């Protein structure tokens, strides 16, 4: 499962949202957007990703690195990011 699906499912569970429609409403986006993210046809923009992070109670840094790997198909960028040691704040 990719990070966006995990975020959506965690956000729904943590916020006690019964459906993708309820999640879309909470995010202020059309239900069709959530559907395209769930099927992998499209990815949310960064502001929505951070809204999902907040709703899911996740850590920004961990999610950002995972999303960049999905959004960016540049192998060199992904290798560089993978080599960065993330230190706790």
C-alpha positions, -999 to +999 in steps of 0.1 A: +000+000+000+014+034-008+018+062+016-012+082+003-035+052+008-021+047+043-026+084+051-061+084+039-070+053+059-053+065+090-069+099+087-104+083+083-098+060+113-083+087+136-111+112+127-138+086+128-148+093+092-171+065+079-163+070+041-141+085+015-170+110+009-166+121+045-129+124+041-133+145+010-157+168+028-132+172+057-105+180+032-127+204+012-122+185-020-146+167-044-152+130-037-138+123-072-104+136-061-102+111-032-112+084-057-084+092-081-059+092-052-072+058-040-069+043-074-034+058-080-044+077-111-034+110-094-017+122-063-029+151-040-010+184-040+013+192-011-012+213+009-037+183+009-009+159+017-001+180+048-038+181+057-038+143+056-007+142+077-023+163+103-056+144+103-037+111+105-014+123+133+017+114+113+052+130+112+059+155+083+094+143+076+087+106+072+057+113+050+075+139+028+103+115+019+079+087+010+057+110-011+087+124-030+096+089-039+062+084-054+058+119-070+093+122-084+105+096-109+141+110-109+163+081-098+192+104-088+170+126-066+155+095-049+190+080-043+201+113-027+171+115-005+175+079+006+211+086+017+201+115+039+201+106+076+170+120+092+177+131+128+149+135+154+140+171+160 
